[in-house]
């Protein structure tokens, strides 16, 4: 009875997640799929940090944008757990309870309202990944996309050092994640793990080196004075706004599937 009850409730929870994304979302119901937990995290985008809703299943991680006070979601993204690699990040100025989610197509930073919440998310994701890979039907990803350096972190091109202006705009190299100008990123290459056929923007250094050296080195060593927030006042305001949003994020909720299915 306990197992049947859990399976019914799990199916209802998954259906509710499907419905929250509306007709634009992809179907999530699948035999054997279990919704392990859900919650809200702050995701660092190219231009700003935004609250996103995350749903952890036993085989995929789903996230999307929050609309209408959290009742509806949009911009659904689905990541197979075998393609995920987590990297813990130390706390710093304007950077707390953060970690990096690496995937072959896109890597990004997320942060939780507290260290306890951060550990819960990281431990649950890792636990689901480990359980999935133990079955032997999936293989872990071997190549991951570099995370993009946020626009506001660089006021100069990180290759030629030209200052960004209204006419010299910011772009991102898809191989190293650097913020570069158009003149330094005219090359286009196919990056197999991001897209098998589409030619993507790469900076001249990654293009000349074919990306191998760039992908393996520590980017911080060569950022130098380029990584300086261009407007301290606006940055401070942005950080305060992010802190306000973070304080309103509800804690994640988790399901102990093993206990519910197999327990007394």
Residue frames relative to the residue before (quaternion, step in Angstrom):
aa qw qx qy qz dx dy dz
X 1.0000 0.0000 0.0000 0.0000 0.00 0.00 0.00
X 0.6468 0.5278 -0.3260 0.4436 3.57 0.94 -0.89
X 0.6573 0.5118 -0.3099 0.4583 3.57 0.98 -0.85
X 0.6620 0.5020 -0.3083 0.4633 3.59 0.92 -0.88
X 0.6424 0.5264 -0.3155 0.4590 3.55 1.02 -0.83
X 0.6595 0.5023 -0.3102 0.4653 3.57 0.96 -0.86
X 0.6575 0.5189 -0.3168 0.4451 3.57 0.89 -0.91
X 0.6474 0.5089 -0.3165 0.4708 3.58 1.01 -0.78
X 0.6747 0.4857 -0.2939 0.4717 3.57 0.91 -0.91
X 0.6297 0.5326 -0.3311 0.4585 3.58 1.04 -0.78
X 0.6497 0.5104 -0.3152 0.4669 3.58 0.95 -0.84
X 0.6487 0.5098 -0.3145 0.4694 3.59 1.02 -0.77
X 0.6495 0.5124 -0.3222 0.4602 3.61 1.00 -0.78
X 0.6545 0.5002 -0.3138 0.4721 3.57 0.96 -0.86
X 0.6386 0.5246 -0.3258 0.4590 3.59 0.99 -0.81
X 0.6347 0.5290 -0.3251 0.4600 3.58 1.05 -0.77
X 0.6328 0.5107 -0.3279 0.4808 3.60 1.05 -0.76
X 0.6235 0.5366 -0.3300 0.4630 3.59 0.96 -0.85
X 0.6917 0.4930 -0.2793 0.4478 3.56 0.83 -1.01
X 0.6304 0.5631 -0.3432 0.4096 3.59 1.05 -0.72
X 0.6804 0.4615 -0.2850 0.4927 3.61 1.19 -0.47
X 0.4090 -0.7420 0.4553 0.2735 3.58 1.26 -0.12
X 0.7819 -0.3592 0.2342 0.4525 3.58 -1.28 -0.24
X 0.6167 0.5660 -0.3544 0.4168 3.62 1.18 -0.41
X 0.6232 0.5611 -0.3371 0.4280 3.59 1.22 -0.39
X 0.4773 -0.6544 0.5046 0.2988 3.54 -1.21 0.53
X 0.5831 -0.5766 0.4256 0.3825 3.64 -1.11 0.57
X 0.2227 -0.7976 0.5529 0.0926 3.57 -1.02 0.84
X 0.5482 0.6219 -0.4004 0.3904 3.60 1.20 -0.37
X 0.1617 0.7640 -0.6035 0.1612 3.53 -0.92 1.00
X 0.5526 -0.6125 0.4345 0.3614 3.64 -0.93 0.76
X 0.8139 0.2438 -0.1992 0.4882 3.56 -0.87 0.97
X 0.5697 0.5931 -0.3900 0.4142 3.61 1.23 -0.17
X 0.0889 -0.7973 0.5970 0.0054 3.54 -0.92 0.99
X 0.3442 -0.7052 0.5816 0.2143 3.56 -0.98 0.89
X 0.2253 -0.8291 0.5043 0.0864 3.57 -0.33 1.30
X 0.7907 -0.2005 0.1560 0.5570 3.58 1.03 -0.68
X 0.1079 -0.7845 0.6076 0.0618 3.52 -1.31 0.25
X 0.1852 0.7797 -0.5837 0.1307 3.53 -1.25 0.46
X 0.4910 -0.6519 0.4992 0.2909 3.55 -1.35 -0.05
X 0.0291 -0.7752 0.6308 -0.0170 3.54 -1.04 0.91
X 0.4414 -0.6459 0.5424 0.3062 3.54 -1.29 0.36
X 0.1377 -0.7969 0.5860 0.0497 3.57 -0.75 1.08
X 0.3464 -0.7374 0.5432 0.2028 3.57 -0.86 0.99
X 0.1416 -0.7810 0.6061 0.0514 3.54 -0.68 1.15
X 0.7456 -0.3933 0.2820 0.4581 3.54 -1.31 -0.03
X 0.8038 0.2956 -0.1401 0.4969 3.58 0.85 -0.96
X 0.8168 -0.0327 0.0480 0.5740 3.61 1.02 -0.63
X 0.4825 -0.6295 0.5193 0.3182 3.53 -1.36 0.08
X 0.0521 -0.8225 0.5656 -0.0293 3.57 -0.78 1.05
X 0.4961 -0.6273 0.4957 0.3386 3.60 -1.16 0.51
X 0.0467 -0.7822 0.6213 0.0029 3.56 -0.99 0.89
X 0.3749 -0.6848 0.5696 0.2570 3.54 -1.21 0.50
X 0.1199 -0.7928 0.5965 0.0347 3.57 -0.94 0.94
X 0.0984 -0.7648 0.6356 0.0377 3.54 -1.11 0.84
X 0.1555 -0.7943 0.5835 0.0659 3.57 -0.66 1.13
X 0.1026 -0.7646 0.6356 0.0304 3.53 -0.80 1.13
X 0.6463 -0.5354 0.3658 0.4023 3.59 -1.24 0.16
X 0.7847 0.2664 -0.1743 0.5318 3.62 1.23 -0.09
X 0.7877 0.1911 -0.1157 0.5741 3.63 1.23 -0.26
X 0.2536 -0.7001 0.6363 0.2014 3.53 -1.37 0.30
X 0.0965 -0.7991 0.5934 0.0092 3.58 -0.74 1.10
X 0.0773 0.7909 -0.6063 0.0291 3.58 -0.99 0.77
X 0.0186 0.8028 -0.5951 0.0321 3.53 -1.25 0.40
X 0.6211 -0.5392 0.4212 0.3822 3.53 -1.36 0.08
X 0.3912 -0.7182 0.5354 0.2110 3.56 -1.18 0.67
X 0.0533 0.7879 -0.6116 0.0490 3.58 -0.86 0.97
X 0.8301 0.2100 -0.1627 0.4903 3.56 -1.28 0.42
X 0.7022 -0.5068 0.2640 0.4246 3.54 0.71 1.20
X 0.7220 -0.4747 0.2461 0.4391 3.56 1.05 0.75
X 0.5240 0.6481 -0.4213 0.3577 3.60 1.22 -0.10
X 0.7857 0.1885 -0.0913 0.5821 3.57 1.16 -0.62
X 0.1730 -0.7856 0.5890 0.0779 3.54 -1.18 0.62
X 0.1047 -0.7868 0.6061 0.0519 3.55 -1.22 0.51
X 0.7647 0.3498 -0.2684 0.4700 3.59 -1.35 0.06
X 0.0635 0.8409 -0.5314 0.0809 3.57 0.83 1.00
X 0.0385 -0.7680 0.6392 0.0023 3.55 -1.01 0.92
X 0.1183 -0.7949 0.5942 0.0332 3.58 -0.95 0.94
X 0.0548 -0.8016 0.5953 -0.0093 3.58 -0.77 1.08
X 0.3829 -0.6976 0.5479 0.2580 3.64 -0.72 0.97
X 0.5232 -0.6751 0.4169 0.3110 3.59 -0.87 0.91
X 0.6145 0.5529 -0.3687 0.4251 3.60 1.08 -0.57
X 0.6650 0.4954 -0.2986 0.4724 3.60 1.26 -0.32
X 0.6145 0.5828 -0.3316 0.4157 3.58 1.28 -0.03
X 0.0047 -0.7459 0.6660 0.0109 3.51 -1.16 0.80
X 0.2388 -0.7883 0.5556 0.1133 3.58 -0.85 1.00
X 0.0560 -0.7753 0.6282 0.0332 3.55 -1.13 0.70
X 0.3550 -0.7458 0.5283 0.1965 3.57 -0.64 1.14
X 0.1868 -0.7766 0.5944 0.0932 3.56 -1.13 0.72
X 0.4417 -0.6763 0.5216 0.2747 3.56 -1.06 0.78
X 0.5455 -0.6089 0.4623 0.3435 3.56 -1.16 0.59
X 0.0372 0.7810 -0.6223 0.0369 3.54 -1.13 0.71
X 0.7285 -0.3751 0.3015 0.4875 3.56 -1.27 -0.20
X 0.8405 0.0534 -0.0800 0.5332 3.58 -0.67 1.11
X 0.7044 0.3829 -0.2368 0.5487 3.58 1.24 0.33
X 0.2174 0.7853 -0.5427 0.2038 3.57 -0.06 1.29
X 0.8516 0.0968 -0.1014 0.5051 3.53 -1.18 0.76
X 0.4175 0.7214 -0.4337 0.3425 3.53 1.05 0.88
X 0.0312 0.7722 -0.6344 -0.0160 3.54 -1.25 0.49
X 0.4472 -0.6924 0.5115 0.2428 3.53 -1.28 0.42
X 0.1773 -0.7449 0.6352 0.1011 3.55 -0.98 0.93
X 0.1282 -0.8014 0.5828 0.0408 3.57 -0.52 1.18
X 0.0526 0.7551 -0.6529 0.0274 3.54 -1.09 0.81
X 0.6505 -0.5239 0.3525 0.4220 3.64 -1.14 0.31
X 0.7398 0.4237 -0.2369 0.4658 3.61 0.95 -0.83
X 0.8105 -0.0363 0.0928 0.5773 3.58 0.99 -0.81
X 0.1076 -0.7724 0.6232 0.0581 3.55 -1.04 0.82
X 0.0421 0.8195 -0.5654 0.0836 3.58 -0.93 0.87
X 0.4515 -0.6720 0.5255 0.2616 3.53 -1.31 0.50
X 0.0419 -0.7594 0.6480 0.0412 3.53 -1.16 0.71
X 0.1239 -0.7865 0.6004 0.0748 3.56 -1.21 0.47
X 0.3141 -0.7496 0.5632 0.1492 3.53 -1.18 0.72
X 0.6394 -0.5550 0.3652 0.3869 3.61 -1.19 0.40
X 0.8062 0.0882 -0.0236 0.5845 3.60 1.14 -0.55
X 0.6341 -0.5197 0.4001 0.4096 3.55 -1.27 0.31
X 0.6171 0.5506 -0.3429 0.4454 3.59 1.03 -0.77
X 0.6678 0.4917 -0.2968 0.4736 3.57 0.96 -0.88
X 0.6206 0.5420 -0.3336 0.4579 3.56 1.04 -0.78
X 0.6799 0.4848 -0.2983 0.4623 3.58 0.84 -0.96
X 0.6210 0.5471 -0.3476 0.4407 3.60 1.01 -0.78
X 0.6755 0.4863 -0.2976 0.4676 3.58 0.90 -0.93
X 0.6851 0.4884 -0.3003 0.4493 3.58 0.81 -0.95
X 0.6733 0.4993 -0.2992 0.4558 3.59 0.93 -0.88
X 0.6684 0.4923 -0.3101 0.4634 3.58 0.95 -0.82
X 0.6461 0.5046 -0.3309 0.4674 3.60 0.94 -0.81
X 0.6676 0.4975 -0.3049 0.4624 3.57 0.90 -0.93
X 0.6463 0.5296 -0.3233 0.4441 3.58 0.97 -0.82
X 0.6652 0.4880 -0.2980 0.4802 3.58 0.97 -0.84
X 0.6300 0.5285 -0.3311 0.4627 3.59 1.01 -0.80
X 0.6679 0.5065 -0.3003 0.4551 3.58 0.88 -0.95
X 0.6613 0.5048 -0.3102 0.4601 3.58 0.93 -0.88
X 0.6492 0.5277 -0.3133 0.4494 3.57 1.01 -0.83
X 0.7091 0.4644 -0.2629 0.4608 3.57 0.91 -0.93
X 0.5698 0.6013 -0.3803 0.4113 3.58 1.17 -0.49
X 0.6173 0.5786 -0.3439 0.4073 3.56 1.11 -0.63
X 0.4226 -0.7469 0.4287 0.2824 3.57 1.23 -0.37
X 0.5710 0.6053 -0.3874 0.3969 3.60 1.24 -0.05
X 0.7480 0.3089 -0.1790 0.5595 3.59 1.27 -0.34
X 0.2342 -0.7476 0.6039 0.1468 3.53 -1.21 0.58
X 0.4990 -0.6681 0.4506 0.3188 3.60 -0.94 0.81
X 0.5820 -0.5878 0.4374 0.3529 3.54 -1.18 0.60
X 0.2914 -0.7779 0.5362 0.1498 3.57 -1.09 0.71
X 0.7733 0.2332 -0.1218 0.5768 3.59 1.15 -0.58
X 0.0835 -0.8194 0.5671 -0.0010 3.55 -0.84 1.02
X 0.5247 -0.6268 0.4780 0.3214 3.55 -1.15 0.67
X 0.4744 -0.6418 0.5181 0.3076 3.55 -1.18 0.60
X 0.4707 -0.6506 0.5094 0.3092 3.57 -1.09 0.65
X 0.4514 -0.6946 0.4950 0.2621 3.56 -1.07 0.75
X 0.4150 -0.6615 0.5625 0.2716 3.54 -1.04 0.78
X 0.5008 -0.6810 0.4332 0.3125 3.64 -0.73 0.97
X 0.6332 -0.5574 0.3883 0.3709 3.56 -1.13 0.69
X 0.7268 0.4722 -0.2624 0.4243 3.56 0.77 -1.04
X 0.5886 0.5936 -0.3705 0.4049 3.59 1.25 -0.16
X 0.7710 0.2787 -0.1657 0.5481 3.60 1.21 -0.27
X 0.1663 -0.7896 0.5830 0.0942 3.57 -0.82 0.98
X 0.7253 0.2951 -0.2195 0.5820 3.59 1.33 -0.02
X 0.5933 -0.5230 0.4624 0.4008 3.54 -1.28 0.41
X 0.3859 -0.7581 0.4847 0.2038 3.57 -0.81 0.99
X 0.6396 0.4596 -0.3484 0.5082 3.58 1.28 0.38
X 0.8158 0.2077 -0.1080 0.5288 3.62 0.66 -1.06
X 0.4075 -0.7514 0.4258 0.2967 3.60 1.34 -0.19
X 0.3582 0.7033 -0.5289 0.3119 3.60 1.13 0.46
X 0.4673 -0.6717 0.4979 0.2873 3.55 -1.04 0.80
X 0.4422 -0.6831 0.5127 0.2738 3.56 -0.98 0.84
X 0.0366 -0.7840 0.6194 -0.0177 3.55 -1.05 0.87
X 0.7338 -0.3814 0.2992 0.4759 3.56 -1.27 -0.24
X 0.7345 0.3801 -0.2218 0.5165 3.60 1.16 -0.55
X 0.6934 0.3531 -0.2584 0.5725 3.59 1.18 -0.49
X 0.0816 -0.8646 0.4957 -0.0104 3.54 0.05 1.33
X 0.5595 -0.6120 0.4617 0.3151 3.51 -1.33 0.40
X 0.0097 0.7519 -0.6592 0.0085 3.53 -1.16 0.79
X 0.3221 -0.7438 0.5500 0.2010 3.57 -1.26 0.26
X 0.3867 -0.6716 0.5830 0.2441 3.52 -1.06 0.84
X 0.4045 -0.7428 0.4840 0.2245 3.58 -0.76 1.02
X 0.6537 0.5099 -0.3306 0.4510 3.60 1.20 -0.23
X 0.8129 0.2391 -0.1192 0.5176 3.59 0.81 -0.97
X 0.4433 -0.7178 0.4411 0.3059 3.59 1.21 -0.35
X 0.4227 0.7159 -0.4628 0.3078 3.61 1.27 0.09
X 0.4155 -0.6445 0.5772 0.2809 3.53 -1.31 0.49
X 0.0607 0.8231 -0.5529 0.1142 3.58 -0.50 1.21
X 0.5216 -0.6122 0.4873 0.3402 3.56 -1.28 0.32
X 0.6838 -0.4908 0.3411 0.4186 3.56 -1.27 0.23
X 0.6404 0.5467 -0.3301 0.4267 3.59 0.99 -0.84
X 0.7187 0.4240 -0.2437 0.4942 3.58 1.10 -0.65
X 0.7600 0.3225 -0.1979 0.5284 3.60 1.21 0.05
X 0.2425 0.7931 -0.5193 0.2063 3.57 0.93 0.92
X 0.5905 0.5938 -0.3704 0.4019 3.60 1.16 -0.45
X 0.1385 -0.7635 0.6258 0.0785 3.55 -1.22 0.59
X 0.0104 0.7972 -0.6022 0.0405 3.56 -0.98 0.90
X 0.4421 -0.6209 0.5655 0.3150 3.53 -1.29 0.41
X 0.0884 -0.7633 0.6391 0.0332 3.58 -0.81 1.03
X 0.4122 -0.7908 0.3897 0.2299 3.53 -0.04 1.37
X 0.7270 0.4539 -0.2720 0.4376 3.60 0.79 -0.94
X 0.6477 0.4725 -0.3237 0.5025 3.61 1.27 -0.22
X 0.7610 -0.1711 0.1277 0.6126 3.57 0.91 -0.95
X 0.4536 -0.7450 0.4190 0.2524 3.62 -0.67 1.06
X 0.8083 0.2575 -0.1307 0.5131 3.63 1.11 -0.49
X 0.6461 0.5585 -0.3290 0.4029 3.60 1.03 -0.69
X 0.3422 -0.7231 0.5622 0.2098 3.57 -0.97 0.89
X 0.1668 -0.8251 0.5392 0.0260 3.55 -0.68 1.18
X 0.6062 -0.5744 0.4168 0.3590 3.56 -1.22 0.53
X 0.0400 0.7729 -0.6322 0.0367 3.58 -0.94 0.93
X 0.4998 -0.6477 0.4763 0.3221 3.57 -1.12 0.59
X 0.6734 -0.5326 0.3301 0.3923 3.56 -1.21 0.46
X 0.6215 0.5431 -0.3544 0.4395 3.60 1.07 -0.64
X 0.6810 0.4724 -0.2916 0.4775 3.58 0.86 -0.96
X 0.6364 0.5345 -0.3281 0.4491 3.57 1.06 -0.72
X 0.6956 0.4704 -0.2775 0.4668 3.58 0.93 -0.89
X 0.7292 0.3940 -0.2248 0.5123 3.57 1.12 -0.71
X 0.4007 -0.7206 0.4569 0.3338 3.55 1.35 -0.09
X 0.6417 -0.6118 0.2933 0.3575 3.53 1.22 0.63
X 0.5256 0.6748 -0.4252 0.2960 3.62 1.10 -0.40
X 0.6899 0.4613 -0.2857 0.4792 3.57 0.84 -0.94
X 0.6567 0.5425 -0.3062 0.4251 3.56 1.00 -0.91
X 0.6795 0.5162 -0.2952 0.4298 3.54 0.95 -0.88
X 0.7409 0.4460 -0.2333 0.4446 3.57 1.05 -0.68
X 0.6544 0.5451 -0.3336 0.4042 3.60 1.12 -0.41
X 0.5416 -0.5855 0.4872 0.3557 3.53 -1.33 0.20
X 0.3958 -0.7604 0.4607 0.2299 3.57 -0.46 1.20
X 0.5900 0.6167 -0.3748 0.3622 3.59 1.03 -0.73
X 0.6083 0.5995 -0.3558 0.3793 3.60 1.03 -0.73
X 0.7943 0.3114 -0.1589 0.4968 3.60 0.98 -0.73
X 0.4453 0.6889 -0.4675 0.3295 3.59 1.21 0.19
X 0.0844 -0.8510 0.5131 0.0738 3.56 1.00 -0.82
X 0.8203 -0.2447 0.1880 0.4815 3.54 -1.03 -0.83
X 0.4649 0.6776 -0.4571 0.3401 3.61 1.21 0.03
X 0.7020 0.4452 -0.2698 0.4860 3.56 1.05 -0.75
X 0.3614 0.6844 -0.5394 0.3318 3.52 0.34 1.29
X 0.4677 -0.6751 0.4820 0.3053 3.56 -0.77 0.96
X 0.4483 -0.7511 0.4218 0.2385 3.55 -0.66 1.14
X 0.7972 0.1248 -0.0592 0.5877 3.59 1.06 -0.61
X 0.3265 -0.7904 0.4840 0.1855 3.55 -0.14 1.30
X 0.6517 0.5316 -0.3223 0.4344 3.57 0.94 -0.86
X 0.6952 0.4578 -0.2838 0.4760 3.58 0.85 -0.96
X 0.6193 0.5414 -0.3448 0.4523 3.57 1.08 -0.69
X 0.6446 0.5227 -0.3183 0.4582 3.55 0.96 -0.87
X 0.6535 0.5084 -0.3100 0.4673 3.55 0.97 -0.87
X 0.6431 0.5243 -0.3179 0.4587 3.55 1.01 -0.81
X 0.6477 0.5157 -0.3168 0.4627 3.58 0.99 -0.84
X 0.6544 0.5075 -0.3187 0.4610 3.57 0.99 -0.82
X 0.6338 0.5245 -0.3212 0.4691 3.56 1.04 -0.81
X 0.6458 0.5132 -0.3177 0.4675 3.58 1.01 -0.82
X 0.6373 0.5251 -0.3272 0.4594 3.59 0.98 -0.83
X 0.6348 0.5265 -0.3281 0.4605 3.58 1.03 -0.81
X 0.6655 0.4927 -0.3036 0.4714 3.58 0.92 -0.90
X 0.6345 0.5514 -0.3248 0.4335 3.56 1.01 -0.86
X 0.6583 0.5365 -0.3131 0.4252 3.56 0.98 -0.84
X 0.6962 0.4629 -0.2715 0.4769 3.59 1.19 -0.48
X 0.4959 0.6638 -0.4404 0.3457 3.60 1.22 -0.10
X 0.3701 -0.7280 0.5254 0.2388 3.61 -0.76 0.96
X 0.5603 -0.6049 0.4300 0.3678 3.62 -1.10 0.54
X 0.5681 -0.6020 0.4396 0.3487 3.55 -1.19 0.56
X 0.2551 -0.7428 0.5963 0.1661 3.55 -1.22 0.52
X 0.1454 -0.8237 0.5479 0.0167 3.55 -0.93 0.97
X 0.2754 -0.7414 0.5933 0.1502 3.53 -1.22 0.64
X 0.2630 -0.7300 0.6072 0.1710 3.55 -0.90 0.93
X 0.2129 -0.8390 0.4883 0.1114 3.55 0.23 1.32
X 0.6419 0.5438 -0.3394 0.4208 3.58 0.96 -0.84
X 0.6769 0.4818 -0.2948 0.4719 3.56 0.92 -0.90
X 0.6870 0.5012 -0.2943 0.4362 3.57 0.89 -0.97
X 0.7099 0.4461 -0.2796 0.4678 3.60 0.96 -0.77
X 0.8284 0.2727 -0.0980 0.4794 3.51 0.77 -1.09
X 0.5225 0.6541 -0.4144 0.3570 3.56 1.25 -0.20
X 0.6928 -0.4720 0.3386 0.4274 3.58 -1.30 0.11
